[in-house]
Amino acid sequence: MPRVSYVWCSCESYRCRDNPDASGQKLQAVQTAARHHDADQQLHDARAAEPVDDVASGHNQPAHEPLGADDPFAHGDDDVEVNLDPPELLDNLFKTRNPGPPNVQGPDDFSTDKGEEIFQRLGRSNAPEDNVEDPAVPDDDPGAVPEDGDGVPCEDDDAAAIALFVSQGNQFNFSDVQEAVDIHADPPSCMDDHPAVHNAYIHAFIAAAFYNATHAAVYHDLEEKERLLRTAQQANPDIEYPGLDNFACTLPTLLRRLGLSTDQFIVYVFVCDICWKLHHPSELSELLSPDCTVADCDGSLYTSKRLTDGTLKRTPTKIVPYVPPERALQQFLLRPGKWDQFQHWRGPEDQPGHVPPIPGNGYDSFPDLSKPMRDIYDGYGWCMIEAGLERQRGGRWEIEDVDVHELHQRFVSLPCGLVWQINIDWFQAVKGKLGYHSMGAFYAVICNNPRSIHYLPEETILVMVMPGPDEPSLEEMNYLLEPFVESMLRLEKGVEFTIHGHDDLEVSHSHLYCNTSRTETTGDSATVDTIHENRGVHWSALNYLPGWMPAHSSVVEFMHAMFLGLVKHLNRIILIKSGLLNGTRLVKPMDRLEAFFSGLVWPVEANRLPPSLSSGKGSPKADQWCNQIAVLFVTLYDAWAVDGEIPDRDAPPSASNTKNFTAQATMQRTLRSRLLEHLLARNAHPSDAETDRVNSTKMYHNLRQHYAVILEFSAVVCILSSQSISSDDVRRGCAALSHATQSWARMGCHLTPYFHFVNHFEQQMYEFGPCYATWAFAFGQHNGKLTKINHNQHKGGELEATLMRRWWSITFNYELILHIEALPNRTEDDEDSLRLLWMSLKTQQKDRLNAVRDDVTFTKHPKKLNLLAISNDVYQITYEYLHNKWSAIVHLKTSTNIMGDGENFMGNARSYSHLWLQGLRATDLGVSGWYADQLGDLEAVPISALSGHFILAPIKVRNQMLWITIVYDHPHMLGQPQRGCRCRR
């Protein structure tokens, strides 16, 4: 590598004189220092030729404030393009709250400074009346960074200047303006380097990201390691050190070599602050005015500020960080083994080739109705997707999908036909004393992945983070969806990608299969209203996609519909507000219920227990309602039972001075109004008897009838929420669900639309597989991860951009681990680097750090103990079990037996506080009864004999204490079930 000469620079333009070390100068390359001197001369000439406008240039700034103070993108350093933040911000860029060993989630876990302006370099343009050259931009093209043979920026004499205060790329680098080559289109270039080279990079990255190493420290560390490696090479000329001739000097270059830079991966589009019309960042400097380009919109696209050099800086009012699906997919396909992983679902009959799509006949599509469906590719809809379709207009109000080339080809039978699923959800990123700020996360997952990793964060594409503080309307959402739709249209037709381990490019096709969001992303406008009026359909940008049907492709999401819909409504409305838990002076069901809940013994993994029914306050999460419905039928039995039976009588009426009495009156009026509306729709002239019957209708309060329906509904939840489910069980469960909802309707209960929506579960599960394949538990967990990221609470999209960078930084870190693990001959240094990188992901990898054996997951920290110290009985039982179990491989002797050959069992063991199993239900409700405190003889059993977890409910029936055990199958997306069946045609 060519050596570079350095001199001390004390320029004003680039703030070298404001070096934080108070020396008044900074070390720079000779050529860089010369450029700084020229910029100073231009600045002095400009000041002499034209006085500075007080308003435009910032009159209140100190007299010594340098030109680049407002522009962190202006500082020139060719090694990292022309991107430098103010030094005082960057010394602490990688510092975390804890100065000790890291307990953070990744390299971007920091808060940006208030002075950060994300469009500084992008939006600068000369004012029309000014001809003053921008001193911040060198004569040569700042985007023309020298490249080595692999397309990775390298460091020549001019590009090797020390970048002591260069951030990990600028906080928001809009490199797409220059349409720069995507550095993520190839595996990390350092993987071809000598192990000593790429491990030096990794250790420097860890030091900067987690141990507060400054850019200066990183530079000197890398320089010293380069010198040592060159010394080693000179001492052993026969040993080659690939990568040493192009050794990285600075942290930004190092991050690019490791594949950890997000600078050229995320696109920062900007939108109107009123209508959300979307613009590519390259449009910012071309706009003639800041006014929105949409007719009759009073919104603004950017604000302008005149700098001291006479130039105008444009700053968008609202930005949206966006990752094009092509980039994300290319990133995935560069992972070792990912191409084959996408094919894991294929059986002998699923091999790529010319296979026609199946017609799809619901229940009759399955050759074996008793075999379980375990994932989305087990539903018949997987084989129905047709390739080669184009959406065409068939008339004024007709749109059809046409097989233009008459391929008649099943999509998933293409060599790499990827099926996508999306979810859009809004959540509170800032709340409490700091105010409230809502933002939206747009996720996409590829359903071809194995179910065990389907929804993991590193397998989830964060496509877009939509800025708050308020949610956009449905029409405004369409603007945000447009770039995604354009990408999916290209991917549908097939795009060539670089594949890890493949010599040639491979073609991959992608199809958007379903939307698991709570609400549909559609919108309104004059044209949209016309479509809605004539066809009953709201317009959505997704309607451009072949095969997309707004209602059919948007599934009824199980988590929101069942747990946050029906279960919550059952508790809050049917049981509480309707007065079914009203008590008398002697019998208080609510007190019994609360006492029963407090006596339950939950599995250790149930970290969020059911909400209190007595208070009815708060906003319980879906998993809490899931836990609650598992035990509700036993709870109500304990609360209502008299002498072991549910009485066949009404619940006591609510007192007239209570809120429940008022709520019941309101629900009764609503019920009668809707029944009358229904009657008039069927018969415009009903009889007096029919009208009187409607006007006298009221809700049933019979406890036995309600308990029967709740018992049936509890069985429905248990059946339909199974991790795997057969077609027969789908039909049986949905039939019971239909009966339960209709029973509540006949009993005059106030119901919501979700009670109708859930009756579409049957056909939906036939087509899309079990509820685990489409529910939103994982996406809710992802939102929780985003809310924990440190940010600066800035509006206008800065907060959202920080979260986007943080998410993808974790993903890149994970991918670097995969590339190192795939190295053919890993060294001890490689293993050490892997340990450090895994440490940086430890919060994300919490589940995978547990020891896993087949279908059993052990806790991380077992306790060492000796069975003899517990009791001789425990030792003897364990010894006899192991003696028989291992008799074929070892002769096991007791600890005191010193005669003959064999191994002594000294009683040393490991005790685990708990473990996780993939359990099976014995019955639909998963409930059994036992006499309390009556246990069998102590015995040793293998873990494989355990069938799952249970909730223990002590209960007293007719003066007899019983233990009720209820199967606990908590929703968890990381389970790895065995492969099931699929429909075949």
N, C-alpha and C positions, 0 to 999 in steps of 0.2 A: 504493500500500500504506500503511495507517495506520502512523504512527510510534508508538513505544512508549517510555514513560519508565522509567528504571532507577534503582534505589537500591542501596546496599551493604547486604548481609544478613550477619549473624553468628550465625545460628540454630544450635542444637544438634541439633534433630530431623533436619535435612537436611544436616548436616555442612558448612554454608557456613563455619563458623568454622575448619574444618580444611582450608581451601584450600591446595593444595600450594605456592603462592607465599609461604606463611608470613605473609600479611598479616592473617589472622584474620577475613577477610570475603570475600564474593564478590558480584559484580554480578548482580542479579536484577531482573526486571520488578517494578513496584510491586505488582501484584496477587499475583504469586508470593511476594514478600517478606512481604506481609500474611498470606498463608496459612501461611508458615513461622512467623511470629510466633504465630499462633493454635495451631499444632501444638506449639510450645514451651510455651505456656500449658497446653494439655491434658496434656502430659507432666508438667509440674510438679504440676498438680492430682492426677494419677493417683499420682504418687510420694508425695504427702502423704496421700492417702486409704488407700493399701495398700502395706505394705512389700514389697520385691522378694524373691521366693523365690530363695535362693542357687543351688539346683540348676537350676531351670527357666530362670532368666534369664541364666545364665553368670556365676557368682560370680568367676571368675578374670579377667574382663575389666578393663581399666583403668577407673578411676573416671570418666574423661572420655570414655569410648567413647560415641558418640552412638547414638541409637535405630536409625538406619538403617544402621548399620555392617554388620549381617548381611544386609541386604536390598538388593541392588543394583537391585531393581525398584521400590523405594519412593520414590525421589527424584522429585518431581513436575516435569514440564515438558510443557505441553500440546502443544507443537509435535511431540513424539514420544510422544504418549500419556503414560504415567507410568512411563517406563523410563529409569533411570540406573544405571550401574555405579559402584562406588567410584572416586573420581577417580584414586587412585594406580594403579589397574589400567589406566585408559583413556588416560592420557598416552602410553603406549607400545603402544596397541592395534594400530596399523597398522605398528609398527616391524618390520623384518625383520632377519635376522642381518647383512646387508651394508648398511652405511650409504651406500654409493655408489649408482650407477645400478642400477635394479632388475634382479634376475635371479630373480624369483619368478613364481609361476604365477597369482596373482590377489589380490584384495583381502583375503581371509580367511586369508592365509598367516601365521598367528601362533599362539602357544601361549597358552591361557587360564591364568589364575591359579588356584592351588590353592583359593582361597577362593570360587571361582565356584560358586554353587548354582543349578541351572537351574530349579527349580520354586518359587522363593521367592514370587513374587507369586501364582502359580497356587494354591499350597497353603495360603495364609494364611486362617485362619478364627478368629472369636472363640470363646474357650472358653465353654461353656454357662453357667458361673457368673460370667462377667465381662461387664460392660456398658460397659467402657471403650472409647471410640471409637478406632479405629485412626488415629493421627495421620499415618500415611503416605499415607492415601487422602483426597483432597480431597472436599468436599461434593458437587461435581458428578461425573457419571459419567466415570471416566477413559477409558472406551472411546468416549465420544461426542466424537470429534474433529471439529471443523468441517470441512466439505467444500466444495470449489468445484463448479462445474457438471459437471465431469467425474468426480466421485466421488473426487478426489484430496484428501487432507488439506491444508487451507490454514491460514494463520496470521492469526488475528484479534488483537485487543489482548491477550487473555489467553494465546493460544497462541503468541505470538512471543517468548517469553522465551529468552534466550541459553542454549544447551545446550552449554557448552564441553566437557563430558566425556561426552557421549552417544555410545555405541558405535554401530556399524552395526547398529542394532537391538540389543536385548540379545543376549547370546551365544546364548541359547535363549529365544525369545519365544513364549509359548503363546497366541497371539492367537485360536486357534480356540475357546478357552473362551468368548469373547464372540461367536463366529460372525461375525467382522468381514468386511466385504466384501473379496473377493480383489482386491488391487490389480493382479494380473497378468491380470485379465479383459479388459483393454484395452491397446493399445500404450502405450509410455512417453509420458506426457502432454507431456513436453518437446519431442516431435517437432513439435508444433504451435506451439512458441514461436519467437521470432526466433532466427536462427542465433547471434547474439551471446549470447543467454540460455543456450541448451543447450550451447554451447561453453564458457561460463563454468562451467557445472556439471561438464562433463567434465574440465576442467583442475583444478578443485578436487578432484574425486574422485581423479584420478591423483596429485595432490600428497599427499592423505591416505593413499592405499593404498600408494604406492611411495616417497615422499620424506619420510616421517616427519612430515608436517604434523599438528599437534594439532588437536583440535576448535576450540580457540580461534583458531588460525591460519586454519582453514577459514572460521570465522564472519567474521573480519575481512576475509578475502579476498573473500568473497561480498558483504559489506556495501560494500566499496570498489567492486567492480564494479557493484553496483546503483547506487551514487551516480554513477559515471561514465556509466552508461547513461541515467540520468534527466537528467543534464546534457546529454548528446547529444540526448535527446528534446526538451528545452526549447529547445535551439539550432536544432533542425530539427523544428518541430511537425507538418510534413506527413508525416514518417516515423513509421510505427507500429512499436511494439516489443511484439508479442504475448508474453505471459508475464511482462512486467515488472511489471504490477500485482499479480502473485501470486508475486513472486520468492522463491525458497527462502532461508531464513536459516541453516539448520543442516544438518549432514551427513546425518542420518537422513532429513530431508525431501528433500534433494537425491537421495539414493539411491532413494527412492520415485519421484521425478520421472523418474529415468533408468531405472527398471525393474530396479534392481540389488539391491533389498532382498529377503531371504529370510524376513522376519519373518512374513508372512501367507501363506507358500507351503508351508512344511514343517509337518506336524502331528507333535507329539511325544506319542505314545501311551505308556502305561506298562503293564508286565506284572508278574505274580507272579514272584518270584525263584526259584521252584521249578517250578511247572507251566506258566509262561509264558501264563497266561490274560490276554487283552488287554483293556485299558480305555481309553476315550477320555479325554483330559485333563479334560473337563468333569465327569467322575465323581469326581475326586479330592476335592473339597470336600463331596461328598454321601455318601461312604462313612461308615458308622457305626463301623467299626473298621479297623485295618490288616491284619486277617486276610484271607487269600485267600477269595474267594467260592465257590470250587470245593469241593465236599464232600470230606472226607478229605485235604485238602491243608494242610500245615503252613506254607505259604509266607507271605510278608509283602508287602504292596503299598506301604507307605510307612512312614516314620519321622516322629515328631512332636518338636517342640522348642518350648518356651514362651519367648517373647521378653520383653524387659523391660517392654513395654507390656501384658503379660498375654495377648496373642494366641498362638495356636498356629500354627506353621508346619509344613506337611506336605511332605515330600520323598520322592518315589517311590524305591523301591529299584533299579529298573531301567527305563530309558526306551528307546524304539525310535523313531528318526526315520523318518517315513513321508511320501511324496508321493503323494496320490491320483492315479490315472491320468487322471481328468478334468482336473485342474489341469495336469498335464504336457502333455496333448494340447491343451488350450486355449493353453498357452504356445507350443507348436509352430505352431499354426494362426494365431497372430498374426504369424508371421514373413512378411516379404514373399515372395510366390511359393511358399510352402509348399503351399497347396492344389493348385496346378498341378503341383508336384513330386510330390505323392502320386499324380498321375494319369499320370506319365511312362511307365509300363509299358504303357499301353493302345495297342493297334494298331487298325486299321480295324474288326476284328471284336470289339473289347473295349469299345465305347462303352456308357455306362450305359443301362439299359433292362430290360425284362422278358425275361430270358434264363434258361432252366432250368439247373440244375447238371448236369454230365456224370456218367455212371455210374462212370467210372474202371475201366479194364481193364488196368492195368499196362502192360506192354510194348506191347500193342496199342492203347493210347490215343494213340499218336503217329502222325500221318499221314506224316511223313518221318522215318524212323529214323536217318538220317545227319546230320541237322541238330543243332547243339549246344544243350544247355541251359546257360544262363549265370547264372541266378539262380533263386530259389525260385519265382517266378511262371512259370517255364518247365516246372515239374513239373505232372503232371496233377491233383494234389491241389488246386492253386490254384483250379481251376474246379469242383471237387467241393463246396466249402464251400457250405452251404445257409443262406439267411437265414430269419428268422422262426420258428426252432425254440424250443421250450420243453421242458425236461427234466421228465418226469412219471413217476410210479410206476405200473407196469402190474400189479403184484402184490407179494407179500411180498418176493420176491427178483428182481423185474424192474423195470428202469428203461429208459425209451425216450425218444427225442427226437421230439416231435410238431410237425408243421407246423400249428399251431393255426388259422391263417387260410387254409390251403391256398394259399399264395402260389406255391410251387414256383419260388423265385427264387434265382438264383446270387448269392452274397454279394458277390463282387467286382464284379458288374455294378450294384450300388447306386451312387448318385452319389459316395459317399465311404465305401466299405467297406474299412476298414483291418484288416490282418492282423497280429497281434502274435506275437512270439516272446519267451520268457523264459529266463533263466539264473540259477541260484542257486549260488553257490560260496563256500567258506570259505577264508580265507587268514590268515597270521600278520601282524598289523599291528605287533606288538611282539615282538621276540625278541632273544636274546643276554643280555648282562649285565643288561638292564632287566627280564628276565623274559619270559614268553610270554603273548601275548594273541591269541586267535583271534576273528575276526569274520566275519560273512557279508554278502555284497553280493547284493542282489536287483535284477537288471537286466531291462529290457524294451526291445525295439526294434520299430519298425514296418517291416514287410517291404515296404511299398509304396514306400519310399525307393529312389532309384537305388542300385545296388550300390556305386558309387564312394564313397558317403557312408553306406552302410547302418549300419556299426558305428563311425562316428566318435564320440568322446566327447560332442560337442554334439548328436548325434542319438540318443544312448542315454539312456534314462530310468533314473535310479537311484531305484528305487521305495522301497527300504528298506535300511537298514544294521542288521543284526542284532547285538546286543551279545554280547560274549564274557564271560569269557575262554574258555568252553567252548561247543561246539556244542549246540543243543537237540536233543532226540529228535524222531523223526518225528511223534509225537503233538503235541508242543509246537510244531513247525513249522506244524501245521494252524491253531493259534490265530493265528499271525502272518499266514497267508495269507487269513484271513477277510475283512478289509477290502478287500484287493485283489480277491477273488472278488466281493464285493458291488458294487464299482465296475464290474467287467467285465460283470456281469449287466445293469447299467444301460446301459452302453455298447453292449452287444449289441442292445438294443432301440432304440437311437438317441437321441442327445443333441444339442441345438442348441448351436452354438458361434459365437463372433464370428470372422470371417475377415478377414484383412488385405485391403483393397481391395474388399470386398463390402459393399453397403449393408444387406443383410438377413442375419439369422442363417441358418446352413446346418446341416443335419442330417448327422451322421457316425455310422456304426455301427462297432463294433470287435469282433473275434473273436480269441480266444486259440487259435492254431494249433498251436504245438508248444513243447516244453520241451527245451532243449539242455543241461540240467545233467547232471553225471556220475551222480547218483543221483536217484531219484524221491522227491518230497516227500510221503510218506504216513505214517500213524501207527497206533497201537494203543490200544485201550481195551476195556472189556468188550463194548460193542456192536460195535466194530470187529473184535474177535476172532471174534464170532459170524458176521459177514459173511465174514471170511476163511475160517472153517471151512466155511461152507456154499457159498460162491461162489469161493473162491480168490483174492479181491481184497482188498488192503489199502485202507483208507479214506483219502481225501484230500479236503481242502476244495475242490480243483479239480474234483471230481466233480460239483459243482453246475452246472458250466458246460455248456450245450448243445454237443454235438459233441465234448466232451473224452473221450477214451478213454485211461486211464492208460498202457497199454503202447503203443498205436498213436501217441499224441500225444507220447510221450517218445522222441525219436529216439536211435538209437545214435550218440553223438557221435564224429565221425571222429578228432579230435585225441587224445582219451583212449583210444579203442579201438585205433586203429592205431599211433600213435607211442608213447604211454605204456603201451600194452598189448602189442600183438604185437611191435613192433620192439624194445622194451625186453626183453621175455621172450626173444626170439630171441637177443639178445646175452648177457644175464645168465645164462640157464638153459640154452638149447639149445647155445650155443657154449662158454660158460665152464664152468659147473658140470657139464655132461655130458661135458666133457673133449675136445671136438672140436679144441681148439687145443693139446692136449698135444704136447710135442716130444720129441725124442730128443737124444742127445749131439751129433749132427751137425746135425740140422735142428730149428730152433726157430721154429715158425710165429708165436708171439706176438711175438718180436723182429722178425720180418719185417713183421708187421702194424703195429707201432708205428713202424717206420722208414718204411713206406709212408705212414702218416698224416702224419708230420712233413714229408714231401716234397710233399704236395699244395699246389697253388696255388689259393686260394679267391677268389671275387669279393669285392670290398671290402664289400659289404653283409652278408656272412656274419660278423656280429659275435660269434656264439657258436658255436664250432667243436664237432665231435662229442666225446663223452667218451672217455677212455682206457679201452680194453678190458682192459688189463693190470692196472689197479688195481681196476676194478669198484666204485669207491667214489663217494660223492657222490650228488646227486639231479639228474641232467641234466634240462633242460627239454624240452618237446615239440619245439621247433624244432631243438634239438641232435640229437635222435633222427631228425628229418626229414632233416637234413643227413647223418647217418651212414648211413641206409639208401640214400641216393642213390649212395654210393660203396662200399658194403659188398661187393657182388659182385666188384668189381675188386680190392678189398683182399684178399678171401679167395682169389682166384685167385693173387695175388702170394704169399700166405702158404702156400698148399697145393701150388702147381704144381711138378711135377718134369719138366724138359725140355719145358716148355710145355703139359703136360697135367695135369689133376687125377687123381691116382692112384686106381685102383679098389681101395682097401684101407681097413681100419679105422684110426681114429686110435689112437695108442698109449694103453694103459690108464693111469688115474690111479694114482699111488702110494698104497699102503694107509694111509699116515700123513698124508694130505692131507685138507683139508676137502671138496674136490670128491669124493673117494672116499666119504666119509660121506654127502654129499648125494645121490650117485648111488644108494647103497643105499636111502636113504629113498624116493627117487622110484620105484625099482623095486618096493618093497613097495606103495606107493600105486597104481602102475599095475596090479599083479596083483590087488590088492583090488578095484579098480573093475571090472576085466574079469570077475572072479568074480561080483561083484554083478550085472553086466549079464547074465552067463550064467544065473544063477539066476532072474533076472526073466523070461527067455525060456523057461527049462526048469528046473522045480523039481527034476528028477532027471537031471542031466547024466551022461554016460558018463565012465568013467575017462580015456579018451583026451582028451575035451574039458577035463576038469579039469587033466590033466597039461600040456596045451598052454597053458592059462592060467598055471599055476604055473611054467612055464619061459620065459615071455615076458620079453624084455628089450629095451632100446632099441638100435636099429641105430646103428652108429658109422661106417658107410661114408662116406668123404669125398665120393666122386663122387655118390652118391645125395643127400646133404645139399646139395651145391653146386647140383644141378639144381633142388631145391625152393627154395633161397634165390634162385636166378636168376629163377625163375618168380614168387616173391613180390615181388622187387624190381620186376619189370615191373608187377605188380598195383598196388603203391603209386604208381608213376609214372602209370599210367592213371587210377586212381580219384581221385587227388589233384589232377587237372587243374582249372584255373580254369573250363574249359568242357568238357562231355563230351556226346557223343551217346548216344542210347538203345542203339545197337549197341555202342558202347564200354563202356557200363555192363554190358551182358550179357556181353560178352567178358571184361572185367576181373573181374567177379564169378564167372564160371565158372572162371577161372584161380585166383582166391582160394579157391574151394571145393576145387579140386583140391589146392592147396598145403596147406591146413589138414588135409585128409583124408590127404594123404601123410605129414605129420608124425604124425598119429594112428596110421596103419598102421606107422610106424617106431618106435612105442612111446615117443614123446616125451611128457614131462610138459607138459600144456597147461592153460590157465586158461579160465574161462567166456567171456572175450573172444573166443577162437578160435571159439566158436559164435555169439556176438552179431554178429560182422562178416559172417556169412553172410546177415544180413538187409539188407545194404547195397543189394542189387539193387532190391527193391521200394521201399525207402526213397528211393533216388535217383530212381526213376521218379516218385515222388509229390512229393518235396520239392526236387528239382533237385540240382545238384552239391554236393559236400561243403562248398564254400566258403559255401553258403547257410545251413548249420546248424552249422558247427564253432565251437569255443569259443576260438580263438586271440585274437580281439578282447577277449573278456571277461577272459581272463588278463592282457592288456595293461592293461585298466582297473583290475584289482586292483593291478597294479604302480604305477599312478598314485596310487591311494589310499594305498598304503604310504609314499609319499614326502611326504605332506602332514604338516606340523608339527602336533603335538597335545600334549596335556598328560598323556597316559597314564592319565587318570582312568577309573575303572570306573563301572559303573552306567549306561552309555549316553552319558556325556559325550564320550568319545573318538569314538564312532560319530556323534554329532550334529555334531561338528566336521567330520568328513569329509563328511557329507551337505551341510552348508552350503557347504563349499569346492567341492564338485562343481557345485552349482547356481549358485554365484557365477560360475564360469567360463562356464557355459551362458548366464547372463543377460548377461555381458559380450559374448559372441559375438552374442547377439541384438541388443544395442544397436548393434553394428557393422553388422548387416544393415539395421536401420532407418535408420541414417545413410547407408549406401550407397544406399538406395532413395529418398532425398530427390531431388526433381526438379531442383533447381538448387543443387548443392553449392557452397559458398564455399571459399576458401582455408583459412579457419579450420576448416571441416568436414574438409578433407583432413588438416589438422594433427591434429585430434582423432582421426581414423581411424588415423593413424600411431601415436599414443599408445596407443590401445586395442589395436591389433594387437601393439604391443610388450608389453602386459600379458599377451597370450596366446602369446607367442613359443615357450614350451616346448611348448605344445599344438599350435601350428601349424607345427612344425618341418618336416614333410613338405611342407606347402603353400607354404612360403617358397622352395622350389626352383623354378627356371624350368621350365615344362612346355610342350612343343611336341608336340601330337598324342599319340602313344603313347610319347614319349621324355621322360624326366625328367632334367634336367641338375643337377649339383651347384651349390651356391650361390656358390662362390668360384673362378671360373676364373682361370687364370694367363695374363697377357698375354705374348706372345712374337712374335718375328719369324722367319719361316721361313728367310730368307736367313742369319740368324745360326746356324741349325742346319746346313744344307748347301744347296748349289745344287740338288742332285738333288731334295730334298724340296720346295724352292720350285718347281722346274720341273714336277714331277708335279702339284702342287696347282694351279699356274697353268693347265696344259693341261686339267685336269678342269673348273675353273671357267670357262675360256674357252668350252668346248663347252657347259657347263651353262647359262650365261647369255647365249649368243650371240643369243637372240631379244630380249633387253631391253637389252643393253649391249655395246659393243665394248671388250673388255678387252685392255689392253696390258701388256707387262712393265714392270718398275720403271724400266728405263733407256731405254725407248722414248719419245722426246719428239716424234716425228713424227706428224702427223695427229690426227684427233679420237679421242676415247675416254677411258677411265678407266685409270689406271695401277694395277696390282696391286702394292702395296708389300710384300706378304708379312706384313702384320700379322694376327694370328689370336689366338684364345683357345683355351687348352688346358684340357680338363677331365680331372681325375684318373680319373673314371669316370662312367657314366651308367646309367640304368635303362631297360630295354626290356620290353615285354610279348612274351615269346618264345613260340615254338611248338616242339613236339617233332617231330623227323623220324621217330623210331621210338619204340616203347614204352619202351625203356630210355634213349633219348636219349644213346647212347654211340657214339663214333667213334674210330678208331685212326689215328695218323699217325707217320711216321718223325720221330724227334726231331731238332731243330735243322736241319731241311731246309725252308727257306721259299721261297716263290715270289718273283717280282719285286715290288718295291715299287710300289704303286698307290694311288690315291685312290678311295675308295668313299663313297657317301652313307650316312648313318646308317640310312636306311630299308632298306638292304640287309642290315643285321644282324638276326639272328633271335632273339637272346637272349643270356643269360649262360651260362658254362660253368665247370666245375671242371677244372683241368689236373692230370693224374696221370702223372708220369714213371714208367715201368715197364720192366724189362729182361726180354725174352723170347728165349730161345735166343741169348744174347749180343748181342742187338740192342736198342738203346734206342728205346723208343716213347713217344709222347705219347698218352695216352688222354684224350679230352674227354668230359665228362659234363654233360648239360644241368642247369643250376641254376635251379630255379623255386621260390624261397623263398616260404613262405606270407606273403602281405601283403594286408591287407584294403582297401588304398586303391587297388588297381588299378581301371581303368575299361575293361572289355572292351566290345566292340561288342554290340549287342542281338542275341539269338539267337531261336530259334523257341519256340513254345509249342504244346501239344496243343490241338486245336480239335474241337469237336463242335457 
